[in-house]
Amino acid sequence: MVSAPTKLPTQPGFIMLSPEEREAGKWSRANLQRGMELLHRDGLLAMSNIVDKDHLVALRESMLETAKEIRADKTKLTDFNHGVATNHLQSPPLNDPSLLYEDVFSNNFVHQIVRSYLGPDIQMAFITANTALPNTKDRQPVHKDAPWAHPLAPYMLNTNFPLSDFTPENGSTEFWLGSHLNTTNEEQLWRTSSSPTPTCDVTPACIAERLKTRPGEQIRVPFGTVLLRDMRTWHAGMPNSTDTERIMIAVGYSSSWYPSPPQKFKAPLAAKELLTKRTPADFDWLPDAEWEKISQRWGLDEKDGIFLPASPGMAPGSGTGKGWDGTGAEPWDCLNVTAEQDKVVNPNFNTAAIGA
Ligand SMILES: O=C(O)CCC(=O)C(=O)O
């Protein structure tokens, strides 16, 4: 008799650091294997016991205060992520030495998994946080963080440190496990059939198809959990029905072969020693006071704000990017090419989502 295929989970699998692994400063072979299997199968991995919760509490206290201060500056849809006025980016206090925790910003157990997944010589790519505003009702569209021809291989991992329990009530992220596998730009919506790059959003047809097999679900993980996500995994920011901001720090890593664009990520000199302790970080290192002035200016139409690094493959004039060489002259060759006739166009695309 042929048995029915095992149903794949819609919540993330965990690896849990033991006292012996902590003492040895590395994951055991067995946990590393489990971590690799989960990350390759699901595009998301949850890890326990790798960060001191007191460090997360201290960061939460500081960042909640900042979130309230910067809220008043968020006046336009382009100040929010994906043009939905419920979730914005926020810099952690990288210029405060008392809050520069090694187990958050340069975590050895995270690095071991990242190096195993992305290959040797990983680089730090960015540091930010996602703040889901309290008492909100709107959700983001299902998307990939890739409004360009992303490589068809694991090229970037995002480490997420939720600063509280992560529940559907406070707006935990909706993840679509396994969606990173074989995903291409054909699964994304385009502004026009001649647009050089797609938008982040996944097409309704692909969403409908995936709902039949492995739907997205808001995850439930306890405070202290650290998540690693393949950047190709579909996901969405969700409304937060509680009275408190839900903050999640994000530390991104890229593979050695992923280009480092001239429009670099900006970080304060105070953090340089820690951020480059275990991985190179090809950032613009600004004097602390200079960084502080721009550190919360994440809006898509900011002229001199802080930006996520320009994405390779973004052609001049599309979105905010000017090609990874800064002029558009440097080509971006990868297998992820969509023919014009295969592009699914959304003429009603929310232009606030891409700063256009
Ligand atoms: O904050 C979250 O849960 C996810 C936000 C997100 O995916 C985004 O802003 O692109």
The ligand as an ORCA input file, in Angstrom:
! r2SCAN-3c Opt
* xyz 0 1
  O       7.631     42.930     10.437
  C       7.348     41.872      9.890
  O       6.767     40.962     10.465
  C       7.722     41.655      8.447
  C       7.855     42.934      7.690
  C       8.218     42.750      6.263
  O       8.216     41.678      5.736
  C       8.589     43.906      5.464
  O       8.387     45.052      5.912
  O       9.092     43.690      4.334
*
